Amino acid sequence: MNTLLLDVALWDLTVDLNGDIAMASNPYSLAQDAASAIRTFNGEVYYNTTLGVQYFGPILGQRPPLSLMKADFVNAALTVPEVTSAVAYLAAVEDRVATGQVQIMDGNGNIVAAAAF
């Protein structure tokens, strides 16, 4: 599956050597799409408001159990086509910022490199 390549520092579109919008393909595209799904707020995607993590309420402004956050992140990663399983690892939750990574498995049983969120 192809997706638009995002700059890892800015999480914004980037261009290739020809000046065209850069594309990413498997396996990187799966990892990037899983990280994007985790960064998406529930209701943010106007054509499917069920996508995204329920940040408002149970997470933002609260001290939720890490198990709740991990489960929400895994569920978001599983919404990406071709992702069959996911494991979320939280590196830190400091100053209202959660950092970590998600390791995913594709439909062929390949473990895809972890994507940071």
C-alpha positions in Angstrom: 0.0 0.0 0.0 1.3 3.4 -0.9 0.9 6.6 1.2 2.1 10.1 1.2 5.6 10.3 2.8 5.7 12.5 5.9 8.7 14.2 7.3 9.4 12.5 10.6 10.3 15.7 12.5 7.5 17.9 11.2 4.9 15.3 10.3 4.2 17.1 7.1 4.4 16.4 3.4 7.9 16.2 1.9 9.2 16.1 -1.7 11.4 13.7 -3.6 14.5 14.5 -5.6 12.3 15.6 -8.5 10.4 18.1 -6.4 7.2 15.9 -6.5 5.3 14.9 -3.4 7.1 11.9 -2.0 5.4 8.6 -1.6 6.1 5.7 0.8 5.5 2.1 0.2 5.3 -1.1 2.3 6.6 -1.8 4.9 7.3 1.9 5.8 3.8 3.1 4.7 2.1 0.7 7.1 4.2 1.9 10.1 3.6 5.6 9.1 -0.1 5.0 8.7 -0.3 3.3 12.1 1.4 6.3 13.7 -0.9 8.7 11.9 -3.9 6.7 13.1 -2.6 7.0 16.7 -2.1 10.8 16.3 -5.7 11.2 15.0 -8.3 12.5 17.4 -11.7 10.7 17.4 -14.1 12.7 15.2 -11.3 14.5 13.4 -11.7 12.6 10.1 -14.8 14.2 8.7 -15.7 11.3 6.3 -15.5 8.7 9.1 -15.8 10.2 12.6 -15.4 6.8 14.3 -11.7 6.8 13.4 -9.1 8.1 15.9 -8.2 7.9 19.6 -10.7 9.2 22.1 -8.3 11.8 23.5 -10.9 14.3 24.8 -12.3 13.1 28.1 -10.5 9.9 29.1 -6.9 11.0 28.2 -6.3 14.7 27.9 -6.4 16.5 31.2 -6.5 13.2 33.0 -4.0 10.7 34.4 -5.3 7.6 32.5 -3.9 4.2 33.2 -1.1 3.3 30.8 -3.0 0.2 29.8 -5.9 2.3 28.6 -3.6 4.4 26.5 -1.9 1.4 25.0 -5.2 -0.3 24.2 -6.5 2.8 22.5 -3.2 3.1 20.5 -3.4 -0.5 19.4 -7.0 -0.2 18.4 -6.2 2.9 16.3 -3.3 1.0 14.6 -5.5 -1.9 13.8 -7.8 0.4 11.7 -5.0 0.6 9.0 -5.6 -1.9 6.2 -3.2 -4.8 6.1 -2.3 -4.4 9.8 -3.3 -7.6 11.6 -1.8 -7.0 15.0 -0.1 -4.3 16.9 1.8 -3.7 20.2 2.2 -0.2 21.7 5.2 0.7 23.8 5.1 3.9 25.8 8.6 5.4 26.3 7.5 8.3 28.5 4.4 10.3 29.6 5.8 13.7 30.8 4.5 17.2 30.7 1.2 16.0 29.1 3.1 14.4 26.2 3.1 10.7 25.5 6.0 9.3 23.4 6.4 5.8 22.2 6.2 3.5 19.3 3.9 0.9 17.8 5.2 -2.4 16.3 2.8 -3.9 13.8 2.4 -7.1 11.9 1.1 -7.2 8.3 -1.2 -9.8 6.7 1.8 -11.9 5.6 3.0 -12.3 9.2 5.9 -9.8 8.7 6.7 -7.7 11.7 7.0 -4.1 10.4 9.5 -1.7 11.9 8.1 0.2 14.8 6.7 3.7 14.1 7.1 6.5 16.6 4.2 8.5 17.8 
